[in-house]
Amino acid sequence: MQNLRTVKYCSERQGLRAVSLLLLSCVFLGGCGVSDRIANIGQAPDMSPIANPSLQPGYQPVSLPMPAPQKVVQQRNSLWSADRQTFFKDQRASDVGDIITVMIEIKDKAELDNESERTRASSENAGLDSLLGYEQSLDRILPQAIDNENLAGVSSDSSHTGSGTIDREEKINLKIAALVTQILPNGNMVIHGQQEVRVNFEKRILGIDGVIRPEDITVDNTVSYEQIAEARIMYGGEGQMTDVQQPRYGQQLYDIVFPF
């Protein structure tokens, strides 16, 4: 009886040890992200601090092809300068650190229907009718059933059929204030903006990056998104609801490594 209790106790300890190793393996596989999320259970998502974007890790100034610089010639006794945008003081964004409002109103709809079909067939035949009379002696090297007129034959046949359909519709309507972070040699301005709004345990994140022309800025210091070159518009969230909408780590890993 004592031996049975000892065996049962040892098996229970081995089971607990296996479960502990499994949990530790899951934590290590998840990395710091899992440990941080476990530590933040019951707490609202942290807000990002306000900082200079040019000093953030990974920041790189924008470098684009520029036209040859033009020299402005000042005329004597002139009330108007060639480098002035308006006669009075301009209240629009024009220098690094200025703020501009970006108007984003996207109503995109795309429908694509593609179908392709391809078929190819080819054949090759080779024979040796005569070769100084030695063709009669081929049976000494090759099988006796050899036919001189049909020594080699190759044929191939391939076909391909494909079809695809895309039906997409997107609608986004919002505004965001962006900061001028760089003035390019031709006068164009690089802008960067990020907005975070936290409601209970869900955080909405909105971001905009791109290059604009001073001429496209309206009198009320706004610019439309379709006038932004190299535009990068980000709209997403972070929090409990976003986590529920995402597959679990194990399922995502399975989707990546499973070959079929």
CORLIN-V400948 format. One line per field, one symbol per residue. phi: phi as a letter, one per 40 degrees, with the letter a starting at -180 (. if undefined). psi: psi as a letter, one per 40 degrees, with the letter a starting at -180 (. if undefined). burial: + if it has 24 or more other C-alpha atoms within 12 Angstrom, else -. Layout:
phi = ???
psi = ???
burial = ???
//
This chain:
phi = .cccccccccccccccccccccccccccccgccccccccccgbcccccccacccbccgcbdcbbdbcccbccccccfbcbbccccbcccccccaacgcbbcbcbbbbbabbbabababbabaabbbabcaafgcccccccbbdcccbccbcaabaaabaabaaabbbbababbabacbbcbabcdcgcbcbaaabbbbbfbbbcbbbaaibbcdccccccgbaccccccfcbbbaaaaicccccccccdccccccccccb
psi = ddddddddddddddddddddddddddddddaddddddddeheiiiiihihihdeeihehhihhihiihihhhhhhifhehidehdidihheiheiheihihhhhghgihhhhhihihhhhhiihiiigdigfeedeededdiideihdegdihhiihiihhiiihhhihihhhiihhihheihideeihhihihhhhhhbehhhhhihiahiiddehidefiiideehifhhhhhaihadddddeiiiddddddddehe.
burial = --------------------------------------------+-------+--------------------------------------+++----++++++-------------------------------------------+--------------------------++++++++++--+++++++++++-----++++++++++++-++----++++--+----+-+-+++---------------------
//
